[in-house]
Amino acid sequence: MSSFKQQPRLIISHQPTPLEQAPRLSAKLGINLLFKRDDCTGLAGGGNKIRKLEYLLADAQQQGADTLVTIGGLQSNHARQTAAAAAKFGFNCELVLQDVPGTPRVDYLTNGNMFLHELLGVTVYQVPVKEDCHQYANSLVARLQQQGKRPYLIPIGGSNAVGSLGYLRCALELIEQLDEQALKIDQLVVATGSAGTQAGLLAGLIIAGVDIPVLGITVSRPGSEQEQLVLTLLQQILQRLGLDPALANGKVHANGDYYGASYGVVTQDSLNAITTTAQTEGILLDPVYTGKAMAGLIDLCQRGIIAKGSTQLFLHTGGSQALPAYISAFN
Ligand SMILES: *Cc1c(COP(=O)(O)O)cnc(C)c1O
C-alpha cells in the first residue's frame, strides 16, 4: 500500500465519484443495482481514462515530456480525455486514430468524439484500416524526437502498469464509500477493453484484502483472451508495487458473449440497454462499452445467472460523448 501511495499523481478528476442507487432499473431486473459514476470524473465529459491520466501525466512530467501521443479508434473516449488533459496541463497532443469498419458513416467520421478532438485543438492522424496504428505511433514518436520534441507515448486506453494505478485508487475509494454507506455488494460489473480498468480494480481489491468478484464484460474479444490480457496486466501492476504476482490467481473473470461482431459495432441488445437505462434512470450509456456491458448484466439477470435480490454494482465508465456518432443506429 505504501509503495502505491508514493506513485506520482496529478489531480485531474472530481473524486470521489458518486455511488448511486438505481431503484427503477433495479425493480425491472429484480436485483439491487448501484452505479459508481465514473462518467462524472469531470474533464471534457469525463470517463474512466481520466483516472489513468492522473498517473500517466505525472509520469510524463517527470520525464520532461512536452507532447502526448496516443492511439485509438476515431471515436476513442481515451483520445478525447487525453486531449483534454493535455490542454489543461499545457502539453501538445497528437492522436493516432483508426476508422472502425461497420460503424455509421458520416457521423462516425465527424460527430461525437471526432468533433471534440478538433474542438480541443489537437493534431489527429487518421491511419488507414489496413495499417498497424502501433507502428504508425512509434514512427511518429521517432519523427517528433528528430524535430527536437519530447514525446510521451501513452498506450491504447492508457492501460499499462502506470495508468492502471488510477483504478487501483478507484477500488480503494469505492471500498471507503461502501463502508461509509454500510453497503455490501455481491459483484462489480464493468466493461473491459484494453484491460487497465479491470486490472487496476482487482489490484486495489487484492491490496485492501476485499473479496468482491469483478465481472468484466468484453467489448472487443472473447472472454478467455480478455482474461489473459487482464491477468498479465494485473501481474505487472502487482510486480510494480513489489507484491507477489501470484496474488492474481483465480481473480480474473470476463464474459465475451455480448460484444457482437467486433469492437465499436453496435448490437441490438446494447441499443435496448442504452434506451432502458436512459428511460428508467436518466443515465446515458454508450454503444461501444457501457451499453454492451449493461446488455450483459440485463441478460445475465434474465437468465438467472445473476441471482434475484443480489446487489450488483455497475461501474459506469463513461462514453456518452460518442452517442452522436451513432444516431443512425438508433433509427
Ligand atoms: C476505455 C473505456 C472502457 C474500457 O476500459 P479499459 O480500461 O480499456 O478496459 C470502458 N468504458 C468506456 C466508456 C471507455 O471509454
The ligand as an SDF file (V2000), in Angstrom:
LIG
                    3D

 15 15  0  0  0  0  0  0  0  0999 V2000
  -11.9540    2.7340  -22.4470 C   0  0  0  0  0  0  0  0  0  0  0  0
  -13.3220    2.5250  -21.9590 C   0  0  0  0  0  0  0  0  0  0  0  0
  -13.6790    1.3510  -21.2670 C   0  0  0  0  0  0  0  0  0  0  0  0
  -12.7620    0.1790  -21.0820 C   0  0  0  0  0  0  0  0  0  0  0  0
  -11.7400    0.3950  -20.1460 O   0  0  0  0  0  0  0  0  0  0  0  0
  -10.3720   -0.3930  -20.3200 P   0  0  0  0  0  0  0  0  0  0  0  0
   -9.5350    0.0820  -19.2100 O   0  0  0  0  0  0  0  0  0  0  0  0
   -9.8550   -0.0130  -21.6810 O   0  0  0  0  0  0  0  0  0  0  0  0
  -10.6610   -1.8490  -20.2620 O   0  0  0  0  0  0  0  0  0  0  0  0
  -14.9730    1.2420  -20.7920 C   0  0  0  0  0  0  0  0  0  0  0  0
  -15.8680    2.2180  -20.9920 N   0  0  0  0  0  0  0  0  0  0  0  0
  -15.5670    3.3360  -21.6590 C   0  0  0  0  0  0  0  0  0  0  0  0
  -16.6420    4.3420  -21.8640 C   0  0  0  0  0  0  0  0  0  0  0  0
  -14.2840    3.5390  -22.1650 C   0  0  0  0  0  0  0  0  0  0  0  0
  -14.0120    4.6750  -22.8400 O   0  0  0  0  0  0  0  0  0  0  0  0
  1  2  1  0
  2  3  1  0
  2 14  2  0
  3  4  1  0
  3 10  2  0
  4  5  1  0
  5  6  1  0
  6  7  2  0
  6  8  1  0
  6  9  1  0
 10 11  1  0
 11 12  2  0
 12 13  1  0
 12 14  1  0
 14 15  1  0
M  END
$$$$
